[in-house]
Amino acid sequence: MQNRRSFLRTSALGAAAAPVLLDGCAPEGPASSRAGSNVDPKDEIRPVALSTWDHGLAANDAAWEILTGGGSALDAAEAGVRVSEADPEVTSVGYGGRPDRSGHVTLDACIMDEQGRCGSVAFLQHIMHPISVARQVMEKTPHVMLVGQGALDFALVNGFEQENLLHPDAAAAWETWKDENGAAQPTIDIDNHDTIGMLTLDQAGNLSGACTTSGAAFKYHGRVGDSPIIGAGLYVDNEIGGATATGWGEAVIRAVGCFLVVELMRQGYTPQEACELAVERVIEKNPDWRSIQVGFIALGKNGDHGGFCIAPGFNYAIRTPDEGNRLLDSGSRI
């Protein structure tokens, strides 16, 4: 794992300094060693697939087939996260996702393209690929978000198959949790981290993103986190870049985290610096920040990327033409 870095180069800049730094938002900003690449604006990298966590490697591979075949960033982002949604070994997304404390697997997802179009579903049950339902919401309705029974009805009308998504391993984990923890709040860490978020840049220079999750394991029935919320769990601006988040969704929502990352990039910060500043804003807005985990990844219009989190343990996958598909350990605030 990378060296643990204090926020913005020096230990003197702690959480109390965040309002000043964020208010300034000057392009000269902080300068640090970067977890991601530092791309000269003249040297654009295309295509790029960037996604959260180690299962992002397989997601990147699926997206890469589309990107290198001249396909769109939107198609690539959807195809990439569908891999995690269908993988029973991914315990925070889709079929392998842990249920809520009532034993129900409820799914959230959103998608956003280079035109600023977006679609979202929340508290969706019985559908393997919520990301594809979210895309249908974007393309077939005048709305951005459908939830609950309405989202399920929409999915079924549009040809999606209703399935039992409670995998036997997830059911066993739920039974164990009930016996050992009762009403205890689960820890959000590398094993219960919420989401796969993916950002893609195609050969035409267009950006898209997708974010999908089964939410925090053993959450309250009906809970929705940041993942399906445009601006919180995902945001894409084709002129600037995109960002997606993972971790404790309530904390990301309070900071409108991914919109913040993209806006900082608009003001001149690199994707890496923008992720670091967004983590500091999350810390500012959440007094319990030492007991949670939140991470951001960001992808710039020119292929530059970055990632940062509160606590050690967050990694993300990046695939580029020159360096292949690789997993990077994120720098952290702690």
C-alpha positions, -999 to 999 in steps of 0.1 A, spaced: 0 0 0 11 35 -6 26 57 22 0 72 43 -2 108 35 -15 136 56 -40 158 38 -25 181 13 12 176 20 16 187 56 3 176 90 -5 212 98 -35 211 74 -61 191 93 -98 190 93 -101 225 107 -84 239 77 -108 224 52 -132 254 50 -104 278 41 -90 254 14 -123 248 -1 -133 284 -1 -101 294 -19 -103 268 -46 -75 284 -66 -60 265 -96 -26 267 -81 -40 247 -51 -20 220 -33 8 201 -50 15 165 -40 28 132 -51 -2 116 -68 -18 82 -65 -29 84 -101 -12 96 -132 -3 133 -139 -12 138 -175 -1 168 -194 -31 184 -211 -14 179 -245 -9 141 -239 -44 127 -237 -50 91 -227 -78 73 -245 -96 50 -237 -96 46 -199 -116 24 -176 -115 33 -138 -134 15 -111 -135 10 -74 -122 -20 -55 -104 -52 -67 -135 -65 -84 -131 -35 -106 -104 -54 -125 -129 -77 -140 -153 -48 -146 -125 -30 -164 -119 -60 -187 -156 -60 -198 -156 -23 -204 -123 -25 -223 -137 -48 -249 -163 -21 -258 -139 8 -255 -112 -7 -277 -138 -17 -302 -149 19 -307 -179 16 -285 -193 43 -263 -183 52 -227 -219 47 -217 -221 11 -230 -187 3 -215 -197 16 -180 -229 -4 -180 -212 -35 -192 -184 -32 -167 -205 -29 -136 -229 -57 -147 -200 -81 -141 -199 -72 -104 -237 -73 -102 -238 -109 -114 -208 -121 -93 -219 -140 -61 -184 -134 -47 -189 -96 -47 -207 -92 -14 -216 -55 -17 -232 -55 -51 -260 -74 -69 -264 -111 -66 -238 -116 -39 -249 -86 -20 -257 -90 17 -293 -84 27 -308 -58 50 -316 -66 86 -350 -80 75 -333 -105 51 -342 -86 18 -316 -78 -9 -324 -43 -20 -304 -27 -48 -295 9 -58 -279 21 -90 -274 51 -113 -258 59 -146 -248 91 -164 -236 99 -199 -217 125 -217 -248 145 -225 -257 149 -188 -285 124 -191 -289 103 -160 -311 75 -146 -314 59 -113 -332 32 -93 -334 28 -55 -347 1 -32 -352 -22 -61 -357 -59 -54 -356 -91 -75 -337 -77 -105 -301 -89 -112 -289 -58 -131 -302 -26 -115 -277 -6 -136 -295 -16 -168 -329 -7 -153 -314 27 -144 -303 31 -180 -339 24 -191 -352 50 -167 -328 75 -184 -337 65 -219 -374 57 -217 -389 80 -191 -389 118 -184 -377 110 -149 -343 105 -132 -352 81 -104 -377 53 -98 -379 35 -64 -393 4 -48 -423 -13 -63 -425 13 -90 -390 6 -101 -397 -32 -101 -429 -27 -121 -410 -6 -146 -383 -33 -149 -407 -61 -154 -426 -42 -181 -393 -36 -199 -384 -72 -200 -363 -78 -170 -366 -111 -152 -377 -113 -116 -353 -135 -96 -344 -145 -60 -312 -126 -53 -306 -139 -18 -276 -161 -25 -271 -190 0 -238 -174 13 -256 -141 19 -284 -159 37 -260 -177 59 -242 -144 67 -275 -128 76 -284 -156 100 -250 -153 117 -253 -116 120 -287 -120 136 -273 -145 161 -242 -125 170 -250 -89 166 -287 -83 168 -294 -47 161 -257 -36 160 -246 -13 132 -222 -32 109 -187 -17 103 -181 -2 69 -147 -15 59 -129 -34 32 -154 -63 36 -185 -42 38 -177 -13 17 -207 -6 -5 -207 -3 -44 -188 -6 -75 -184 28 -92 -170 30 -127 -159 59 -149 -151 54 -186 -135 76 -213 -139 64 -249 -119 69 -280 -141 99 -290 -132 116 -257 -166 112 -241 -171 103 -205 -197 83 -187 -202 66 -153 -221 40 -135 -226 31 -98 -244 1 -84 -247 -15 -49 -267 -37 -26 -260 -11 1 -245 -16 35 -250 -51 48 -278 -55 74 -290 -19 69 -325 -9 79 -351 -20 55 -358 8 31 -324 25 36 -309 42 5 -274 54 4 -255 77 -19 -250 52 -48 -282 60 -68 -281 98 -61 -267 119 -89 -241 143 -74 -235 122 -44 -225 87 -55 -218 96 -91 -214 127 -113 -201 132 -148 -195 165 -167 -182 158 -202 -163 191 -203 -143 184 -171 -144 148 -158 -163 124 -136 -162 111 -101 -177 82 -81 -178 73 -44 -177 43 -22 -181 37 15 -206 51 41 -232 66 18 -248 89 45 -215 107 48 -211 111 10 -246 125 7 -240 152 34 -211 165 13 -227 160 -21 -193 143 -27 -190 135 -64 -204 168 -76 -179 185 -53 -150 165 -68 -160 175 -104 -165 211 -94 -130 212 -79 -116 198 -111 -135 225 -130 -116 251 -108 -83 237 -118 -75 210 -93 -62 176 -106 -84 146 -101 -61 135 -73 -63 168 -55 -100 171 -60 -105 137 -43 -83 147 -14 -103 179 -9 -136 161 -11 -125 137 16 -117 167 38 -152 181 32 -166 147 42 -146 149 74 -158 184 80 -195 174 76 -193 141 97 -181 144 133 -178 106 134 -154 104 105 -128 84 123 -153 55 126 -163 54 89 -148 49 55 -154 70 24 -134 69 -8 -135 88 -41 -121 81 -76 -120 107 -104 -113 107 -141 -104 138 -160 -112 147 -196 -76 140 -206 -74 106 -189 -58 119 -157 -71 101 -127 -69 100 -89 -83 84 -58 -83 91 -20 -101 79 11 -104 85 48 -88 53 62 -63 28 47 -78 -1 28 -94 14 -3 -81 3 -37 -92 10 -72 -86 -5 -107 -73 15 -137 -70 3 -173 -52 23 -200 -36 14 -233 0 18 -222 -1 3 -187 -28 -24 -189 -52 -33 -161 -38 -27 -126 -49 -23 -90 -38 8 -71 -39 14 -33 -54 47 -25 -38 72 -3 -57 80 29 -63 108 53 -55 86 83 
